[in-house]
Amino acid sequence: MGIKLDVKDRRLLEIFTDNAGLSFGQLAKQVGLSREVVAYRLKRLKKSGILQKVVARVDMTKFYSSAYIMYLRFNRLDKDVLNQAAEFFIKNPYVMWAASLSGEYDIGTSFLARGPKDLADFMSSMERAFGSNLREYDLFPYDRELKNTYKVYFLQKPAVLSEALLQPKVVVDLKLDDRDKLLLYALSQDAELTNRQLSSLIGLSEEAVRLRKRGYEQSGIINGYRGIIDFSKLGLSAYYVFLKFGNVNPALEKKIETFVQLNNNIQYCSKIIGKFNIQACIWSFSPIHYQSILQEIRNTFCDSLLEFRSQIIFKEHKHTYFPPAAIADVDIKKVDNFLAYGHMHS
């Protein structure tokens, strides 16, 4: 049974999940509550585990040239195998996301690469780590994201298509020094760190930290602040569905993008390259609810959908917007140690 949210909770999370950089005062005006009540409700949502943390969404195109999604299947599968796989992907500095699955695959992961050598090194290290127990894997290069938002679940009204969502954001080319990189890494791990804490970690004045953060936001290197939600606390299950379309043309692509944007059950969707065209993350309250969503997809695209597959996500092991492989020349241990130990005593 999931935790119940009232109308104000839902409105607060609708705004906060994709706009977590707003002040209590700004949130209060939009939600229709006082600053004090907004602060209390956010604290309560964190304590319940629904709101896990707040992170900066760093634009990875500044640091990496390619992104991939990969799904693995093992010969032998038990708790030790899954723990080993989770540990490998959690520690790997190229990995953005990893989760345990049920279905054709046992675990899924997305990772970034600066070039062909990074990809080759990643694949070699994975094959060495899992050895002969790795039965098979499917690797898909990303084409582009079509949707990535938590807020749709909390909407009080049906989603409305915004053309701006379908347009890529232009990122200004800024020169970044080691302190910039370390600051971005810290914000990607915990965007609620104060300027004073960041000042101590980075070795800059509080004013310099504030100005650099503003520069990242204005240039698009940071394209927002996100509240990470644990939807299992709300009684929801997450599925990945893979779709293969035939005769893809601009009209069909537009139809797919519009459907994805307007469907409140689809939290994430991207175009991929390979034996499937589309992967999407879908929330549902039950297998029957998921079946109804899948039927809607099949009926909407009955003339062009050639194949589909489903995977249920059991547990998410890693979720970050700035894997540190691209800043290997910067020592991130001080930030990691503070987040692991010092932050709780600050």
Secondary structure as UniProt FT lines:
FT   HELIX           7..16
FT   TURN            17..18
FT   TURN            20..21
FT   HELIX           24..31
FT   HELIX           35..48
FT   STRAND          51..58
FT   HELIX           60..62
FT   STRAND          66..74
FT   HELIX           79..91
FT   TURN            93..94
FT   STRAND          95..102
FT   STRAND          107..113
FT   HELIX           116..130
FT   HELIX           131..133
FT   STRAND          134..148
FT   HELIX           151..154
FT   HELIX           163..166
FT   HELIX           178..189
FT   TURN            191..192
FT   HELIX           195..202
FT   HELIX           206..219
FT   STRAND          222..229
FT   HELIX           231..234
FT   STRAND          237..245
FT   HELIX           250..262
FT   TURN            264..265
FT   STRAND          266..272
FT   STRAND          278..284
FT   HELIX           287..300
FT   TURN            301..304
FT   STRAND          305..319
FT   HELIX           324..327
FT   TURN            328..329
FT   HELIX           333..337
FT   HELIX           338..342
FT   HELIX           343..345
//
